[in-house]
């Protein structure tokens, strides 16, 4: 995802990505429990204080890739034509992520495994998902000319986020690894089918 703004913003984003990459690499090599914030900062070539300026802890640094993916998804949804229904726009936003080559699939799978194995990572990820779900519900309500907090927009956002969680959970159990967008398409198709 391109970083808007000037040189300063690009440098900040480069630092965030370096810290995230260092956290992922060190956790893969040593396990989460044996990785410290100091080690992540050292591996990224920054101070402990600089780390704290960007992330509140190693879990947050580890999940930065997931945060970027969700931000990209929200941006893709917002950019869809107004004539599309919200559900159609959500599915198109997922398809648009397929065209982003910057995030290799093994990284999302590694993050999903970490969340499954470590309660502190799972708690952070669930908080992150809840924040995005609230934001998405607001975007759906605005697109559909519904009042903020409308139950339909909240249910649609919840269904969409649940489909993504199911896709991620399914994906880490499968071999060979399939793209997250492909798994998401399957779960979104199933989610849209009537249950009776």
N, C-alpha and C positions, 0 to 999 in steps of 0.2 A: 504494500500500500504506500503510495507516495506521501511524503510528509509535507504538509503545507507550511508556508512561512519561509523565513530567511535562514541564513547560515546557523544562527544560534539554535533554532528549533531543530534543524537537521542534526546538529551536534548532540543535542539532548537525546534525540531519538536514537542516534548511533550508540550513545552510552547505555540507554535502556536495553537495546538489543544485545550489546556486548555483555551486560550483566545477566540478561536472560540466558544467553548462549553459554556463559560460564556456569551458571547455576545448573542448567540441563546437563552439561558435560560432566561436571563434578559429581552430580547426583547419580548419573549413570555409572561412573567409575567407582564411587565410594559408598553409595547409598545415602539417603537423605539424612539419616541420623548422624552420620560422620562428616557432614558438610557444614561449615560455619559461614556466617556472613562475611567474616574476614577473609576466608579462603576464596569466596566468590569475588570479592572486591579485588583481591590480589590477582586472581586469574584474569580479571577484566582490565587490570592495569589502572585501577582507581583506588582512592582511599575508602576507609570504612565510612567516613562522614559522607563522601559522595554517594556511596551505596544508599545511605539513609535519606539522602535528598530525593532519591528516585523510588525506593521501595521500602515498605514497612517491615519486611522480613524476607526470609528465603522462599517461603511459600508464594508470596506475591511475585517475586522475581521469576520463580519457576512457571507461574501461570500467566506471565505477560504475553506469551504467544496466543493463549486462548482469549485473552482480553483483546488483542489486536484483531483476531479473527472475528470476534463478536462485533467489534466496532466497525469493521469492514462490512459485515453483514447488515448492520443497521444503516450504514451509509448507502449500501446497494439498494436496500428496501426503500429508503427515502427518495432515491433517484429514479425509481420506476415511474412510468407514465401514470398520471392521475386516473386515466380511464380503466386501469386494471383494478380488479377487486383486491382486497388486502391479501387474501390467501394466494392468489395468483402472483402478486408482487413478492410475497415471501418466498415462494418456490423459485421464482425467477432470480431472486437475490442469492439463493443457495447455488443455483446454476452458475451465476456470475463468479462466485468464488472459485469455481473449477478452473477458471482462466488465470488465477493468480499463481504464478510459479514459485513465489518466494518462500512458501512454507511447505517443506516436505512432509508427506504423510507420516513418516515415523515419529515426527515430533509431537503431533497431536496424540498419537497412540501412547507415546511415553508419558505424556502429561495425564492421560486418562488412567494409565496403570498406576502412576504415583498417587492419584486421587483415590483409587481403589485401595491401595496399600497403606496409606498414611492419613489418619483422621484429620491432622492439621491442614493438609493439602485439600482434602475433601471439603472441610468446613469453609475454607477460603473460596474454593471453586463454587460451592453452592451459594455463598454470599454473592459472588460475582454473577452467577446465573440469575439470582433473584433481582439484582439491580438491572440487568439487561432486560429481564422479563417486564419489569415495571416501565422501563423506558420504551420498550417495544409496544406495550399496551397503549401508552400515550400516543405513539406514532400511528398505531392502527386506528385509534379513536379519531385522531385528527384527519387521517386519510378518508375515513368513512363518515365524517361529519357527525360523530357521536360525542356526547359529553365526556369530559375526562373522567376516568374511573368507571366507564360503562362496562357492565358485566360481559357483554359480547366481546369487546376488545380484550378484556382480561382473560377470558376463556380461550380466545384465539391465540393470544401470546403464550399462555400456559401450554396449550396443545403443541404449539410450534417448538417451544423450548424443551418440552418433554420428548418430542420426536428427535430433537438433536441429541439429547442425553441418551436415548435408546440407541441411536445410531453409533454414538461413541462407545457405549458399553458393548454393543454387538461387535463393533470393529476390532476391539482389542482381543476378542475371543477367537476371531477368524484367522486362518492362514490359507493362502497368502493374504497380506494386508491389502484391503481395498481402499480407494479414496473415500474420505469422510463424506464428500459431497454425494457420491454414489449411494452410500449407506443412508444418508439423510433423505435422498429422493425416495428410497424404498419406504422408510418409516413415514414420511409425509404422505405418500400415496395411501398407505394403510390407515393413517390417521384420518384421512378425508373420507374413508369408506364408512357407510352406516354400520352400526353394531347389531342391528336387529334384522 
